[in-house]
Amino acid sequence: MVAKYRINGEKLCLLRAEQGLSQKQLAKESGVSERLIRDIETGKNDSAMPNKVVRLARALNTDIYDLRIRPVEPHTHA
């Protein structure tokens, strides 16, 4: 199982705005769906697969750590 990473939606929105990109433009540049970007920015979803986090960071000309990510702990069944 691949761990997902949590993304700070407010930070993603700020970085996107600083680059002058719309959600649609960021989706096109990163290859990440516009819906996922919108859901992260609005707090509806706060996690993504590592490859998507890397794509977002590259499209925003930043490091993945600027998105303030941390691994999502996998659920364990007791």
N, C-alpha and C positions, 0 to 999 in steps of 0.2 A: 504494500500500500504506500503510495506517494503522499507525503505530507503536503497540506495546503499551507499558504501563508496569508496572514492577516495584513490588510492594507488599510492605512488611515485614509478614509474617504475625503476628509477635509484637505489633507495634504495633497492627495491626488488632484483634486479640483484646483487647488492653488497652483500647483506646478503646471497643470494644463493651461490655466489662465495666463500664467507668466509666459508661456510659450505662444500665446495667442491662438490656441487651438480650440475648436469646438469639440464636443464629445464625438461627433461624426468624423471629424478630421483625425482625432487621436485613434479612433477605431481603424480608420484606413491606414494610418501610419504604422500602427502596432500589430495589426492583424487580430486584435482582441475585439470581441463584439461590442457594439455600441451599448447594447442592453447591459452587459456586465459592467462596463464603465459607469453607466448611469446608476446601476444598483449599488455599486461600491460608493460612489459619491453621495448618494442619498442615504446610505446606511442600511439599505435593504439587504445587502450582502457585503460582507467584509473580508471574504477570503477568495483566493484564486490559486490555481496550480502554479508552481514555480516558473514554468516556461512562459506563462502569461505575464507574470510579474516582471520577468526579464525583458519581455517585449515592450511592456509599458515603460519601463525605465529607459530603455534604449530610445524609444520614440520621444521621450521627454528630455533626452540628453542628460540623464542623471544616473545615479547609482541606485541599486535596489534598496539600499538602506535609507535613502532619502524618502522613500515611501513609507518608512517606519514599519517595517514588516517584522513579524515573528512567527515561528511555526505554530500551527494549530495542533494542539495535542490530540492524538488519535483517541477515539473513545475505546475504552476497554470494557469488556463484558465480564462482570464478576461471576 
